[in-house]
Amino acid sequence: MTPPQSPGPWTRARTWLQAHPRALDAALAAAVLVCMIVGSFADPGRHGGPKWGTHTPDALSLTLMVLGAGTLVLRRARPMIVLAATGALSLVELVTGDPRTPVAMCAVVALYTVAARTDRSTTWRVALPTMTVLTAAGMLAGPLPWYAQENIAVFAWTGMAAAAGDAVRSRRDFVGAIRERAERAERTREEEARRRVAEERLRIARDLHDVVAHHIALVNVQAGVAAHVMDKRPDQAKEALAHVREASRSALNELRATVGLLRQTGDPEAPTEPAPGLHRLDELVDTFRHAGLPVEVARADHGAPLPAAVDLAAYRIIQEALTNVQKHAGRQAKAEVSVVRVGPDLEVTVLDDGRGQDAPPQDGGGHGLLGMRERVTALGGSCTAGPRYGGGFRVHAILPVQNRARQATEETQTGTRTEPRTQTQTQTQMQTGNRV
């Protein structure tokens, strides 16, 4: 690996000057003073360029040049005051002194600073009077003829200073706007990445909850049955333990498939088993029947293929609802499951006639109903859950099928995405009972 190269002397000097702007202003003021003093010894010639040694500045001109250059040290902190001071010194030189002395150079630098550090309207509100006053003073009150090139030079240099300062300010604002847009785009990408990570974590959490709650509930029921009949009916106890083993194996398989989503690059391949859906509804219902819960199923979905998200959501809703029936409805409860295709929607309903447990659960509830609501809301549907009149519990979910597919197509074509409603907005769609 090549070691990093140290910055050159020019880079170090520029970095130091940027960190000490007052030193840079002092150096600029000294340079302007040197240029003014050197230029004051030259007499501009009409032909052949300037003539040196024919002109010597007087004491007033030297004093005005020193004062004008000295005020430039404060040009960043007080640009308007510095412009007024240098403009006044230049005006004195044009009227009472030798107009060939370039004191107006200080006013040119000050005007550039004002233009570079303010807005355009302020620049021209200040530049036009400065240009007009200095040029008019040289033409009308100075000792030289009004058409002298020194007077024209004052007008030209002040105008170019204002234009150059405005151009520098515009470029700086343009670069700043580009940098701000880049930073905003970077923040937007980071926020989008965090949002996607949060959504994925929430989805995995829902899957883990559904898998664990369903299978552990079945294991708990079958283990209780085995313990109850172990002494008197060992054959039935063996059958219950076989169901416990099967439910445990299914739980491990689904957990392995879900946790496989969290694998990093280079890890062993995750299971390739497809996600569960309504095609496994009979298998799901059989697990509850083996656990002692009578379940009746009625389907009128025409066997039409469903989008993967809708198929998985319908399966998980039925799984969670039947798990709640198994845990909370009581031993004599029965459950009914219906899956009906109504126009562009798929309606899933789970009913039970249970009276509830003799004693309320001690854990205060879980996240089953919340997970169902989040699944349905993410698909743009609605979900209600609550006690039935006369006893029992009802879970009813409406899952859009065609609308969801059309929305996905539109999002792909337009590159937009509709954000799901917040939890507070969707809580009114569900009336929760005392179930997890």
C-alpha angles and dihedrals in degrees: 000000000000112000115239114265119239116244118262125250093261092052092049091048092050092048091050093049091049089053091048107041093167090061089051091051091049090051090049091049091051091049091050091049091052092049092049094048093047091046092050091065092058126084110208108236125215092222129024099018131277123336118227126213097022096094131052123186117235127230094266092054092049090049092050091049093051093047093047093050091045093056090055090073087075096044095114097045098042108016096162094047092047090050091051092048096047091043090054092049091049090049091053091050093049093050106034107016137048108303089206089073107095098227087136087074088081090055090049092055092045092050090050090053092051091049092048095049103040136049127278098257092052090047094057094039087058100033099053095054091044093051093044097047096046094044094045091048091053093046100042106028104024126097093241124082114271091246094054115132091236090065093047089048091057091054093045097047095047091048092049091047091055092046093046093049091049091050092051091049091048092050092047091051090047093051090046091051091050091049091048092050090049091050091046090050090049091050090048091052091049092049091048090050091049091048092051091048090050092049091049092048090050092049092049090047090053092050092048091049093049093048097044097041094049100046098037089052090054092047090050093052095045092046089053091050091049092050091049097051099030095107102035103033110023093169091061089045090054090051091051091049089050089055089049090053092048093048090048091050092049091048092051092048093051092044090051091051092048096045088048087074088067095057119121129225110290096025119124114281117277120238114280096210110133120249115268119263143160090296085074095047094108091051090050093049091049091059090058093045090053087052090057101262114127108222128184120198128203119182129185101159093118090234090270115159115257132208111269094245093051092045092051093044093052091050093048093047092053091045093051094044093051090046089055090049090051092049103038113017098075135244098289096048124124127201134211125200124193128182113188132174108219112181109297093348137077114219119203120190130180118186133179135180098211124138096213132249122310090240125033118246115270099215097071097239136290142234104280098110091040090053091050091051092049092050093050094043091051088059093047095252136117134246132194128183131175148117119305124233107263095020139307133068135273131205117187125178130179113202119189113227109173095031091053092051091047091048091050090051092050092048090051092050098043099033092231130125131206111225116227118247118265124259092254092054094050099044090083089064093067132055104201125206127196095294131108 
